[in-house]
């Protein structure tokens, strides 16, 4: 559903319609930024894992 | 390093008391409480199975208090594609803009969106039932760049507008 504040009022978010197949593919493909964010996440997970291992 | 933050699912039967007794969020921007109420209804209705959203609350074990929450579900608002939907995210004002050593150098909002929703929940959902995207609607355009920093993208050239309200992250 989703809500947005527009023109000082709470409104329901606009639905996305009529995407082309190319646009749909873009949605499912990770962007450069998403790859960076995921790589940083993996590093944090490694740190978390190693610190929990050291705790025992 | 031991975890400082614990995220827990609040069962529907406990929701009424939870937001009255256990945790009173400090809404500090106009309209935020209104959006909270509207999205909470989606997690709360027992009459005709409209309760399709779940509240996930984040507890600070060090300060012994709740510090934020998420309202999660699914959506087909992006051209009928099924996505995990972050209906609402809230971080207490005193926890915003702070980098936490216990979270390995990120803010609580990034932890909730990336580490918790995208990784902990999203990866399992993707592997088990094949939903590949996490979607959200920024409450206002001025906060869209915060989500862009975390990797969410406005759907390019979608619909008749420059961009629609929704943003997505491909898991």
gemmi code that builds the backbone of each chain (N, CA, C; Angstrom):
import gemmi

chains = {
    "A": [
        ("UNK", (0.855, -1.199, 0.000), (0.000, 0.000, 0.000), (0.888, 1.247, 0.000)),
        ("UNK", (1.473, 1.593, 1.121), (2.415, 2.699, 1.156), (1.734, 4.058, 1.230)),
        ("UNK", (2.284, 4.915, 2.057), (1.748, 6.278, 2.192), (2.852, 7.300, 2.011)),
        ("UNK", (2.447, 8.455, 1.481), (3.403, 9.520, 1.254), (2.739, 10.842, 1.658)),
        ("UNK", (3.546, 11.754, 2.175), (3.023, 13.086, 2.484), (3.295, 13.981, 1.280)),
        ("UNK", (2.207, 14.400, 0.632), (2.341, 15.220, -0.567), (1.397, 16.406, -0.445)),
        ("UNK", (1.905, 17.591, -0.731), (1.102, 18.816, -0.624), (0.491, 18.951, 0.778)),
        ("UNK", (1.260, 18.533, 1.784), (0.808, 18.688, 3.165), (-0.257, 17.706, 3.601)),
        ("UNK", (-0.518, 16.689, 2.779), (-1.540, 15.695, 3.128), (-0.993, 14.287, 2.994)),
        ("UNK", (-1.493, 13.384, 3.853), (-1.111, 11.977, 3.738), (-1.918, 11.354, 2.603)),
        ("UNK", (-1.223, 10.784, 1.658), (-1.893, 10.170, 0.510), (-1.361, 8.769, 0.276)),
        ("UNK", (-2.190, 7.938, -0.325), (-1.741, 6.604, -0.686), (-0.724, 6.708, -1.827)),
        ("UNK", (0.286, 5.876, -1.768), (1.331, 5.936, -2.794), (0.784, 5.557, -4.165)),
        ("UNK", (1.368, 6.156, -5.195), (0.957, 5.826, -6.563), (1.481, 4.445, -6.928)),
        ("UNK", (0.641, 3.670, -7.574), (1.082, 2.359, -8.040), (1.961, 2.519, -9.280)),
        ("UNK", (2.858, 1.584, -9.423), (3.687, 1.559, -10.628), (3.004, 0.656, -11.645)),
        ("UNK", (2.815, 1.164, -12.839), (2.099, 0.377, -13.852), (2.847, 0.382, -15.189)),
        ("UNK", (2.496, -0.595, -15.979), (2.951, -0.660, -17.380), (4.455, -0.583, -17.551)),
        ("UNK", (5.177, -1.322, -16.737), (6.623, -1.395, -16.946), (6.910, -2.257, -18.175)),
        ("UNK", (7.929, -1.893, -18.924), (8.341, -2.740, -20.038), (9.138, -3.916, -19.472)),
        ("UNK", (9.350, -4.938, -20.260), (10.112, -6.089, -19.764), (11.545, -5.677, -19.414)),
        ("UNK", (12.079, -4.711, -20.141), (13.429, -4.215, -19.837), (13.449, -3.529, -18.473)),
        ("UNK", (12.421, -2.730, -18.208), (12.354, -2.041, -16.909), (12.196, -3.042, -15.773)),
        ("UNK", (11.428, -4.107, -16.021), (11.278, -5.139, -14.984), (12.620, -5.813, -14.711)),
        ("UNK", (13.359, -6.063, -15.775), (14.689, -6.678, -15.603), (15.581, -5.780, -14.757)),
        ("UNK", (15.483, -4.466, -14.982), (16.306, -3.512, -14.210), (16.005, -3.609, -12.719)),
        ("UNK", (14.732, -3.837, -12.395), (14.340, -3.921, -10.985), (14.983, -5.131, -10.314)),
        ("UNK", (15.072, -6.234, -11.049), (15.589, -7.470, -10.464), (17.113, -7.578, -10.518)),
        ("UNK", (17.739, -6.638, -11.209), (19.198, -6.686, -11.313), (19.796, -5.706, -10.302)),
        ("UNK", (20.763, -6.161, -9.520), (21.353, -5.276, -8.519), (22.106, -4.134, -9.188)),
        ("UNK", (21.895, -2.932, -8.663), (22.629, -1.768, -9.159), (24.036, -1.775, -8.547)),
        ("UNK", (24.884, -0.906, -9.078), (26.247, -0.786, -8.532), (26.195, -0.468, -7.041)),
        ("UNK", (25.294, 0.432, -6.684), (25.167, 0.817, -5.280), (24.688, -0.369, -4.422)),
        ("UNK", (23.748, -1.126, -4.947), (23.239, -2.282, -4.195), (24.334, -3.335, -4.007)),
        ("UNK", (25.180, -3.498, -5.006), (26.310, -4.439, -4.873), (27.264, -3.951, -3.783)),
        ("UNK", (27.540, -2.627, -3.767), (28.415, -2.066, -2.725), (27.826, -2.286, -1.333)),
        ("UNK", (26.536, -1.993, -1.210), (25.855, -2.145, 0.086), (25.898, -3.605, 0.531)),
        ("UNK", (25.681, -4.517, -0.404), (25.695, -5.946, -0.077), (27.091, -6.397, 0.336)),
        ("UNK", (28.119, -5.868, -0.331), (29.497, -6.251, 0.034), (29.852, -5.754, 1.437)),
        ("UNK", (29.417, -4.529, 1.741), (29.667, -4.006, 3.098), (28.926, -4.843, 4.137)),
        ("UNK", (27.720, -5.262, 3.777), (26.927, -6.114, 4.668), (27.661, -7.434, 4.935)),
        ("UNK", (28.222, -8.024, 3.899), (28.930, -9.293, 4.070), (30.132, -9.130, 4.997)),
        ("UNK", (30.821, -7.974, 4.884), (31.955, -7.718, 5.784), (31.486, -7.642, 7.235)),
        ("UNK", (30.358, -6.961, 7.441), (29.818, -6.870, 8.814), (29.459, -8.255, 9.343)),
        ("UNK", (28.897, -9.070, 8.464), (28.520, -10.422, 8.900), (29.748, -11.237, 9.292)),
        ("UNK", (30.809, -11.060, 8.526), (32.064, -11.753, 8.847), (32.575, -11.314, 10.221)),
        ("UNK", (32.550, -9.983, 10.453), (33.011, -9.455, 11.744), (32.155, -9.994, 12.886)),
        ("UNK", (30.851, -10.015, 12.658), (29.925, -10.517, 13.678), (30.223, -11.981, 13.993)),
        ("UNK", (30.460, -12.722, 12.915), (30.711, -14.155, 13.067), (32.008, -14.394, 13.833)),
        ("UNK", (33.048, -13.636, 13.464), (34.337, -13.863, 14.123), (34.301, -13.410, 15.571)),
        ("UNK", (33.560, -12.336, 15.871), (33.505, -11.890, 17.273), (32.698, -12.862, 18.117)),
        ("UNK", (31.663, -13.462, 17.544), (30.896, -14.430, 18.334), (31.695, -15.711, 18.531)),
        ("UNK", (32.557, -16.046, 17.575), (33.414, -17.219, 17.730), (34.426, -16.979, 18.849)),
        ("UNK", (34.959, -15.733, 18.881), (35.961, -15.413, 19.903), (35.381, -15.360, 21.307)),
        ("UNK", (34.062, -15.174, 21.379), (33.439, -15.055, 22.700), (33.352, -16.388, 23.428)),
        ("UNK", (33.603, -17.480, 22.690), (33.486, -18.803, 23.344), (34.828, -19.516, 23.401)),
    ],
    "B": [
        ("UNK", (32.206, -9.118, 19.894), (31.309, -8.041, 20.323), (29.883, -8.583, 20.441)),
        ("UNK", (29.278, -8.414, 21.576), (27.923, -8.931, 21.755), (26.917, -7.970, 21.150)),
        ("UNK", (25.812, -8.507, 20.722), (24.807, -7.687, 20.064), (24.102, -6.777, 21.079)),
        ("UNK", (23.963, -5.529, 20.698), (23.276, -4.585, 21.587), (21.790, -4.505, 21.264)),
        ("UNK", (21.440, -4.728, 20.003), (20.055, -4.534, 19.569), (19.394, -5.872, 19.249)),
        ("UNK", (18.179, -5.992, 19.726), (17.425, -7.229, 19.500), (16.121, -6.860, 18.794)),
        ("UNK", (15.823, -7.547, 17.720), (14.576, -7.269, 16.999), (13.596, -8.403, 17.242)),
        ("UNK", (12.381, -8.053, 17.614), (11.386, -9.074, 17.944), (10.067, -8.803, 17.225)),
        ("UNK", (9.398, -9.885, 16.880), (8.076, -9.766, 16.241), (7.024, -9.600, 17.333)),
        ("UNK", (6.153, -8.618, 17.147), (5.068, -8.404, 18.110), (3.810, -9.090, 17.567)),
        ("UNK", (3.349, -10.083, 18.289), (2.163, -10.815, 17.842), (0.950, -9.898, 17.793)),
        ("UNK", (0.069, -10.202, 16.871), (-1.109, -9.358, 16.681), (-1.912, -9.191, 17.980)),
        ("UNK", (-2.035, -10.266, 18.754), (-2.841, -10.190, 19.976), (-2.208, -9.261, 21.023)),
        ("UNK", (-0.921, -9.007, 20.897), (-0.239, -8.138, 21.865), (-0.098, -6.693, 21.386)),
        ("UNK", (-0.488, -6.448, 20.140), (-0.208, -5.142, 19.537), (-0.878, -3.971, 20.266)),
        ("UNK", (-2.147, -4.174, 20.651), (-2.881, -3.085, 21.300), (-2.160, -2.573, 22.525)),
        ("UNK", (-1.779, -3.507, 23.380), (-1.074, -3.118, 24.605), (0.348, -2.661, 24.320)),
        ("UNK", (0.946, -3.250, 23.321), (2.344, -2.929, 23.054), (2.530, -1.435, 22.825)),
        ("UNK", (1.729, -0.848, 21.941), (1.900, 0.571, 21.621), (1.197, 1.503, 22.619)),
        ("UNK", (0.555, 0.907, 23.650), (-0.032, 1.760, 24.692), (0.785, 1.705, 25.975)),
        ("UNK", (1.359, 0.537, 26.232), (2.018, 0.337, 27.530), (3.534, 0.171, 27.392)),
        ("UNK", (3.940, -0.734, 26.514), (5.367, -1.069, 26.460), (6.204, -0.042, 25.704)),
        ("UNK", (5.627, 0.503, 24.655), (6.438, 1.380, 23.806), (5.575, 2.484, 23.201)),
        ("UNK", (5.874, 3.714, 23.582), (5.173, 4.870, 23.021), (6.161, 5.609, 22.119)),
        ("UNK", (6.073, 5.415, 20.809), (7.032, 6.059, 19.905), (6.975, 7.583, 20.003)),
        ("UNK", (8.131, 8.222, 19.847), (8.219, 9.681, 19.934), (8.124, 10.266, 18.524)),
        ("UNK", (6.908, 10.410, 18.036), (6.743, 10.949, 16.682), (7.018, 12.450, 16.708)),
        ("UNK", (7.988, 12.885, 15.915), (8.445, 14.269, 16.019), (8.339, 15.049, 14.711)),
        ("UNK", (7.720, 14.451, 13.708), (7.511, 15.177, 12.449), (6.027, 15.183, 12.110)),
        ("UNK", (5.571, 16.238, 11.422), (4.160, 16.298, 11.058), (3.766, 15.089, 10.199)),
        ("UNK", (2.591, 14.582, 10.431), (1.975, 13.508, 9.637), (2.536, 12.111, 9.916)),
        ("UNK", (3.649, 12.006, 10.624), (4.243, 10.678, 10.824), (3.311, 9.786, 11.639)),
        ("UNK", (2.701, 10.362, 12.674), (1.796, 9.551, 13.498), (0.576, 9.105, 12.681)),
        ("UNK", (0.116, 9.975, 11.804), (-1.018, 9.632, 10.936), (-0.668, 8.432, 10.051)),
        ("UNK", (0.505, 8.471, 9.444), (0.942, 7.350, 8.595), (1.109, 6.094, 9.445)),
        ("UNK", (1.651, 6.260, 10.657), (1.800, 5.120, 11.569), (0.443, 4.474, 11.837)),
        ("UNK", (-0.565, 5.283, 12.165), (-1.902, 4.745, 12.472), (-2.480, 4.004, 11.272)),
        ("UNK", (-2.353, 4.599, 10.104), (-2.921, 3.970, 8.900), (-2.232, 2.640, 8.587)),
        ("UNK", (-0.924, 2.598, 8.764), (-0.222, 1.348, 8.451), (-0.412, 0.318, 9.564)),
        ("UNK", (-0.587, 0.788, 10.804), (-0.815, -0.150, 11.911), (-2.122, -0.910, 11.702)),
        ("UNK", (-3.118, -0.251, 11.133), (-4.401, -0.923, 10.865), (-4.198, -2.188, 10.042)),
        ("UNK", (-3.189, -2.162, 9.183), (-2.939, -3.315, 8.302), (-2.396, -4.511, 9.075)),
        ("UNK", (-1.931, -4.254, 10.293), (-1.374, -5.341, 11.104), (-2.333, -5.774, 12.202)),
        ("UNK", (-3.505, -5.177, 12.229), (-4.303, -5.210, 13.450), (-5.692, -5.808, 13.299)),
        ("UNK", (-6.189, -5.932, 12.089), (-7.573, -6.306, 11.890), (-7.758, -7.815, 12.032)),
        ("UNK", (-8.597, -8.237, 12.963), (-8.851, -9.664, 13.129), (-10.208, -10.070, 12.549)),
        ("UNK", (-10.961, -9.089, 12.048), (-12.340, -9.370, 11.628), (-12.390, -10.213, 10.358)),
        ("UNK", (-11.660, -9.811, 9.351), (-11.782, -10.510, 8.077), (-10.432, -10.706, 7.398)),
        ("UNK", (-9.502, -11.107, 8.204), (-8.173, -11.485, 7.677), (-7.508, -10.380, 6.870)),
        ("UNK", (-7.721, -9.137, 7.293), (-7.025, -8.043, 6.609), (-5.643, -7.798, 7.202)),
        ("UNK", (-5.379, -8.476, 8.293), (-4.104, -8.243, 8.975), (-2.980, -8.927, 8.208)),
        ("UNK", (-2.430, -8.211, 7.286), (-1.409, -8.802, 6.420), (-0.033, -8.198, 6.675)),
        ("UNK", (0.102, -7.435, 7.726), (1.389, -6.829, 8.045), (1.804, -7.236, 9.458)),
        ("UNK", (3.102, -7.164, 9.714), (3.636, -7.594, 11.009), (4.570, -6.514, 11.543)),
        ("UNK", (4.425, -6.255, 12.853), (5.300, -5.280, 13.504), (6.547, -5.984, 14.050)),
        ("UNK", (7.697, -5.430, 13.727), (8.975, -5.913, 14.246), (9.573, -4.759, 15.061)),
        ("UNK", (9.732, -4.967, 16.349), (10.229, -3.888, 17.209), (11.697, -4.123, 17.551)),
        ("UNK", (12.437, -3.043, 17.657), (13.865, -3.129, 17.957), (14.111, -2.641, 19.392)),
        ("UNK", (14.782, -3.471, 20.175), (15.019, -3.182, 21.590), (16.509, -2.978, 21.828)),
        ("UNK", (16.814, -1.927, 22.569), (18.200, -1.630, 22.927), (18.504, -2.291, 24.273)),
        ("UNK", (19.300, -3.342, 24.250), (19.590, -4.099, 25.481), (20.433, -3.282, 26.464)),
        ("UNK", (21.203, -2.340, 25.935), (22.064, -1.523, 26.796), (21.238, -0.479, 27.556)),
        ("UNK", (20.393, 0.225, 26.837), (19.584, 1.276, 27.462), (18.257, 0.741, 28.006)),
        ("UNK", (17.974, -0.521, 27.699), (16.745, -1.192, 28.138), (15.498, -0.425, 27.728)),
        ("UNK", (15.424, -0.149, 26.433), (14.249, 0.542, 25.896), (14.091, 0.220, 24.415)),
        ("UNK", (12.861, 0.363, 23.932), (12.648, 0.198, 22.504), (13.182, 1.434, 21.782)),
        ("UNK", (13.771, 1.202, 20.616), (14.409, 2.315, 19.911), (13.917, 2.469, 18.471)),
        ("UNK", (12.983, 1.648, 18.070), (12.428, 1.778, 16.731), (11.607, 0.563, 16.371)),
        ("UNK", (10.978, 0.614, 15.226), (10.216, -0.551, 14.765), (9.982, -0.479, 13.262)),
        ("UNK", (9.568, -1.622, 12.737), (9.230, -1.747, 11.318), (7.834, -2.340, 11.202)),
        ("UNK", (7.151, -1.996, 10.133), (5.888, -2.642, 9.776), (6.127, -3.312, 8.426)),
        ("UNK", (6.107, -4.631, 8.410), (6.503, -5.367, 7.202), (5.380, -6.219, 6.640)),
        ("UNK", (5.387, -6.373, 5.341), (4.425, -7.243, 4.672), (4.876, -7.475, 3.250)),
        ("UNK", (3.914, -7.615, 2.357), (4.245, -7.728, 0.933), (3.385, -6.740, 0.149)),
        ("UNK", (3.814, -6.458, -1.070), (3.031, -5.569, -1.928), (3.082, -6.066, -3.372)),
        ("UNK", (2.029, -5.747, -4.126), (2.057, -5.980, -5.584), (1.863, -4.644, -6.305)),
        ("UNK", (2.122, -3.559, -5.598), (1.910, -2.223, -6.179), (2.908, -1.874, -7.281)),
        ("UNK", (3.975, -2.652, -7.381), (4.944, -2.377, -8.446), (4.614, -3.303, -9.618)),
        ("UNK", (3.678, -2.857, -10.392), (3.264, -3.558, -11.621), (2.982, -5.043, -11.391)),
        ("UNK", (2.315, -5.339, -10.279), (1.898, -6.704, -9.934), (3.049, -7.659, -9.613)),
        ("UNK", (4.258, -7.132, -9.496), (5.370, -7.969, -9.046), (5.314, -8.035, -7.522)),
        ("UNK", (5.526, -9.209, -6.959), (5.464, -9.326, -5.497), (6.795, -8.899, -4.884)),
        ("UNK", (6.716, -8.001, -3.919), (7.906, -7.556, -3.192), (7.635, -7.612, -1.696)),
        ("UNK", (8.684, -7.793, -0.928), (8.587, -7.551, 0.509), (8.386, -6.043, 0.666)),
        ("UNK", (7.404, -5.644, 1.469), (7.130, -4.211, 1.614), (7.482, -3.732, 3.016)),
        ("UNK", (8.235, -2.659, 3.067), (8.455, -1.976, 4.341), (7.398, -0.880, 4.394)),
        ("UNK", (6.312, -1.168, 5.086), (5.205, -0.207, 5.138), (5.566, 1.021, 5.948)),
        ("UNK", (6.340, 0.792, 6.991), (6.661, 1.902, 7.894), (7.945, 1.554, 8.636)),
        ("UNK", (8.809, 2.525, 8.743), (10.004, 2.358, 9.587), (10.109, 3.579, 10.471)),
        ("UNK", (10.431, 3.343, 11.725), (10.585, 4.464, 12.655), (11.783, 4.201, 13.557)),
        ("UNK", (12.625, 5.217, 13.677), (13.762, 5.173, 14.605), (13.601, 6.326, 15.577)),
        ("UNK", (13.730, 6.038, 16.851), (13.584, 7.086, 17.865), (14.569, 8.238, 17.602)),
        ("UNK", (14.126, 9.477, 17.818), (14.993, 10.638, 17.517), (16.381, 10.553, 18.155)),
        ("UNK", (16.478, 10.024, 19.361), (17.788, 9.984, 20.036), (18.735, 8.950, 19.420)),
        ("UNK", (18.219, 8.099, 18.558), (19.059, 7.071, 17.917), (19.417, 7.429, 16.477)),
        ("UNK", (18.850, 8.523, 15.971), (19.104, 8.887, 14.580), (20.488, 9.541, 14.429)),
        ("UNK", (21.036, 9.412, 13.259), (22.316, 10.035, 12.894), (23.490, 9.532, 13.727)),
        ("UNK", (23.266, 8.539, 14.574), (24.359, 8.000, 15.392), (24.944, 6.757, 14.742)),
        ("UNK", (26.265, 6.690, 14.731), (26.949, 5.504, 14.239), (27.225, 4.607, 15.449)),
        ("UNK", (26.830, 3.362, 15.360), (26.992, 2.463, 16.504), (28.137, 1.479, 16.274)),
        ("UNK", (29.066, 1.497, 17.207), (30.177, 0.552, 17.156), (29.645, -0.883, 17.205)),
        ("UNK", (28.590, -1.070, 17.996), (28.017, -2.419, 18.139), (27.396, -2.934, 16.843)),
        ("UNK", (27.100, -2.000, 15.923), (26.546, -2.400, 14.620), (27.636, -2.365, 13.544)),
        ("UNK", (28.872, -2.338, 13.974), (30.026, -2.317, 13.068), (30.012, -1.080, 12.169)),
        ("UNK", (29.746, 0.063, 12.796), (29.941, 1.343, 12.120), (28.815, 1.808, 11.226)),
        ("UNK", (27.605, 1.416, 11.517), (26.473, 1.923, 10.726), (25.406, 2.502, 11.663)),
        ("UNK", (24.441, 3.197, 11.040), (23.319, 3.751, 11.807), (22.272, 2.669, 12.053)),
        ("UNK", (21.419, 2.934, 13.040), (20.362, 1.967, 13.363), (19.411, 1.768, 12.174)),
        ("UNK", (19.132, 2.854, 11.444), (18.219, 2.734, 10.298), (18.799, 1.795, 9.235)),
        ("UNK", (20.100, 1.895, 8.990), (20.724, 1.010, 7.999), (20.720, -0.432, 8.494)),
        ("UNK", (20.941, -0.592, 9.793), (20.881, -1.943, 10.361), (19.494, -2.552, 10.143)),
        ("UNK", (18.458, -1.778, 10.440), (17.099, -2.314, 10.310), (16.753, -2.628, 8.852)),
        ("UNK", (17.114, -1.723, 7.951), (16.733, -1.919, 6.543), (17.618, -2.942, 5.839)),
        ("UNK", (18.916, -2.828, 6.022), (19.843, -3.673, 5.244), (20.116, -5.000, 5.966)),
        ("UNK", (20.618, -4.919, 7.194), (21.013, -6.145, 7.890), (19.798, -6.987, 8.274)),
        ("UNK", (18.742, -6.306, 8.707), (17.586, -7.067, 9.183), (16.625, -7.424, 8.049)),
        ("UNK", (16.078, -6.410, 7.361), (15.045, -6.716, 6.351), (15.649, -7.364, 5.106)),
        ("UNK", (16.638, -6.715, 4.518), (17.163, -7.235, 3.245), (17.906, -8.550, 3.462)),
        ("UNK", (18.754, -8.592, 4.489), (19.557, -9.804, 4.652), (18.833, -10.888, 5.443)),
        ("UNK", (18.509, -10.564, 6.695), (17.975, -11.613, 7.572), (16.626, -12.141, 7.073)),
        ("UNK", (15.730, -11.237, 6.702), (14.419, -11.676, 6.227), (14.446, -11.925, 4.716)),
        ("UNK", (14.946, -10.950, 3.963), (14.874, -11.014, 2.504), (15.583, -12.214, 1.910)),
        ("UNK", (16.761, -12.521, 2.409), (17.507, -13.651, 1.846), (16.751, -14.956, 2.055)),
        ("UNK", (16.190, -15.129, 3.243), (15.399, -16.349, 3.510), (14.181, -16.432, 2.615)),
        ("UNK", (13.480, -15.304, 2.469), (12.279, -15.280, 1.630), (12.640, -15.559, 0.176)),
        ("UNK", (13.726, -14.948, -0.286), (14.155, -15.168, -1.669), (14.471, -16.650, -1.899)),
        ("UNK", (15.204, -17.224, -0.961), (15.597, -18.624, -1.146), (14.433, -19.584, -0.975)),
        ("UNK", (13.461, -19.209, -0.136), (12.375, -20.160, 0.145), (11.167, -19.977, -0.761)),
        ("UNK", (10.805, -18.745, -1.108), (9.620, -18.586, -1.964), (9.847, -17.649, -3.149)),
        ("UNK", (11.072, -17.233, -3.360), (11.410, -16.570, -4.615), (10.976, -15.120, -4.766)),
        ("UNK", (10.718, -14.439, -3.671), (10.479, -12.992, -3.784), (11.843, -12.303, -3.763)),
        ("UNK", (12.114, -11.530, -4.804), (13.480, -11.049, -5.023), (13.716, -9.576, -4.705)),
        ("UNK", (12.700, -8.874, -4.280), (12.872, -7.435, -4.078), (12.270, -6.979, -2.747)),
        ("UNK", (12.888, -5.936, -2.202), (12.340, -5.247, -1.025), (11.932, -3.853, -1.494)),
        ("UNK", (10.718, -3.444, -1.152), (10.198, -2.166, -1.642), (9.745, -1.286, -0.482)),
        ("UNK", (9.818, 0.013, -0.698), (9.316, 0.964, 0.297), (8.903, 2.258, -0.389)),
        ("UNK", (8.138, 3.060, 0.358), (7.729, 4.382, -0.121), (8.306, 5.415, 0.843)),
        ("UNK", (9.207, 6.276, 0.400), (9.673, 7.347, 1.294), (8.490, 8.233, 1.681)),
        ("UNK", (8.441, 8.604, 2.950), (7.293, 9.382, 3.409), (7.248, 10.756, 2.720)),
        ("UNK", (8.406, 11.248, 2.302), (8.473, 12.516, 1.554), (9.679, 12.449, 0.621)),
        ("UNK", (9.616, 13.209, -0.462), (10.704, 13.144, -1.440), (12.049, 13.568, -0.855)),
        ("UNK", (12.003, 14.440, 0.164), (13.269, 14.937, 0.718), (14.067, 13.849, 1.449)),
        ("UNK", (13.429, 12.727, 1.807), (14.181, 11.645, 2.459), (14.556, 10.536, 1.474)),
        ("UNK", (14.197, 10.728, 0.207), (14.492, 9.710, -0.806), (15.999, 9.439, -0.898)),
        ("UNK", (16.803, 10.488, -0.739), (18.260, 10.300, -0.859), (18.834, 9.447, 0.273)),
        ("UNK", (18.177, 9.438, 1.424), (18.637, 8.574, 2.529), (18.531, 7.104, 2.113)),
        ("UNK", (17.412, 6.772, 1.475), (17.219, 5.390, 1.020), (18.127, 5.064, -0.168)),
        ("UNK", (18.387, 6.068, -1.001), (19.313, 5.846, -2.122), (20.703, 5.486, -1.602)),
        ("UNK", (21.115, 6.156, -0.514), (22.405, 5.846, 0.106), (22.486, 4.380, 0.505)),
        ("UNK", (21.343, 3.821, 0.909), (21.315, 2.415, 1.344), (21.056, 1.469, 0.184)),
        ("UNK", (21.003, 1.993, -1.024), (20.910, 1.137, -2.204), (19.534, 1.058, -2.849)),
        ("UNK", (18.526, 1.612, -2.228), (17.197, 1.575, -2.844), (17.186, 2.497, -4.069)),
        ("UNK", (16.525, 2.055, -5.135), (16.460, 2.892, -6.331), (15.014, 3.216, -6.676)),
        ("UNK", (14.788, 4.465, -7.063), (13.490, 4.842, -7.607), (13.341, 4.103, -8.926)),
        ("UNK", (12.152, 3.645, -9.210), (11.976, 2.818, -10.403), (12.108, 3.693, -11.643)),
        ("UNK", (13.126, 3.425, -12.451), (13.425, 4.339, -13.550), (12.316, 4.395, -14.603)),
        ("UNK", (11.939, 5.609, -14.955), (10.991, 5.867, -16.045), (9.692, 5.072, -15.914)),
        ("UNK", (9.252, 4.851, -14.700), (8.048, 4.044, -14.526), (6.804, 4.913, -14.663)),
        ("UNK", (5.752, 4.324, -15.177), (4.464, 5.007, -15.261), (4.545, 6.305, -16.029)),
        ("UNK", (3.646, 7.205, -15.706), (3.603, 8.464, -16.453), (4.418, 9.552, -15.764)),
        ("UNK", (4.927, 9.246, -14.571), (5.672, 10.253, -13.823), (7.169, 10.040, -13.973)),
        ("UNK", (7.919, 11.045, -13.609), (9.373, 10.925, -13.676), (9.821, 9.714, -12.862)),
        ("UNK", (9.325, 9.610, -11.646), (9.447, 8.369, -10.888), (8.196, 8.234, -10.040)),
        ("UNK", (7.839, 7.007, -9.759), (6.679, 6.781, -8.902), (7.145, 6.867, -7.454)),
        ("UNK", (6.246, 6.628, -6.547), (6.602, 6.777, -5.144), (7.500, 5.641, -4.646)),
        ("UNK", (7.368, 4.479, -5.234), (8.064, 3.297, -4.720), (9.553, 3.295, -5.048)),
        ("UNK", (10.322, 2.705, -4.129), (11.752, 2.437, -4.363), (11.992, 0.957, -4.103)),
        ("UNK", (12.970, 0.373, -4.783), (13.210, -1.060, -4.625), (14.690, -1.376, -4.424)),
        ("UNK", (14.899, -2.522, -3.806), (16.251, -3.078, -3.631), (16.191, -4.520, -4.116)),
        ("UNK", (17.019, -4.873, -5.090), (17.077, -6.256, -5.570), (17.960, -7.068, -4.636)),
        ("UNK", (17.367, -8.107, -4.055), (18.109, -8.897, -3.060), (19.168, -9.740, -3.764)),
    ],
}
model = gemmi.Model(1)
for chain_id, residues in chains.items():
    chain = gemmi.Chain(chain_id)
    for i, (resn, *xyz) in enumerate(residues, 1):
        res = gemmi.Residue()
        res.name, res.seqid = resn, gemmi.SeqId(i, " ")
        for name, pos in zip(("N", "CA", "C"), xyz):
            atom = gemmi.Atom()
            atom.name, atom.element = name, gemmi.Element(name[0])
            atom.pos, atom.b_iso = gemmi.Position(*pos), 0.0
            res.add_atom(atom)
        chain.add_residue(res)
    model.add_chain(chain)
structure = gemmi.Structure()
structure.add_model(model)
structure.setup_entities()
